[in-house]
Amino acid sequence: MKNNSTKNYFLHCVQPERDIQDLEFVHIDRFLKKKSKNKNVNSVFIGDLLEYFDYDDASIVISDILNKLEPGTTLIIQGIDSKSICQSFGSDELLPPIFNMLIYGKGKKSIFTFPTIKYIVESKENLEVSKIKFLDSIHYYIECIKK
């Protein structure tokens, strides 16, 4: 049973246009500016967040998030795989406006392949990957536990 004082955060750069129950939406800057670790955090979800950073900064963002978490906290990373987007576009599964939004939308700086994000996550010594999967033809999901 979950302790009522535990929190589940959804970290974002741009306010998401979806409703995800049981998650407190927090801008990444506000989350990282806290001077101490975020106590009583059960899980942190970052969805389509890393695309707002270049490769080096994306790795730093993950490290910075981990530095704010207590051991045992779940970190969930969800994003879009650039190779899969291109394949879907090439096979006419994605219309040009959707393709453009996924690649260029709302200030994105980078698009990553799923193996790239998997490599960044697996390179973090204090993170244990517990689940990796594709949610659909373009979205990946990586679940980790902070050690």
Secondary structure, DSSP 8 states (H G I E B T S, - for coil): ---TT-EEEEEESS--SS--TT-EEEEHHHHHH-SS--TTEEEEEEES-GGGS-HHHHHHHHHHHHHTS-TT-EEEEEEEBHHHHHHHHHTTSS-HHHHHHHHHGGG----B-HHHHHHHHHT-TTEEEEEEEESSSSEEEEEEEE-
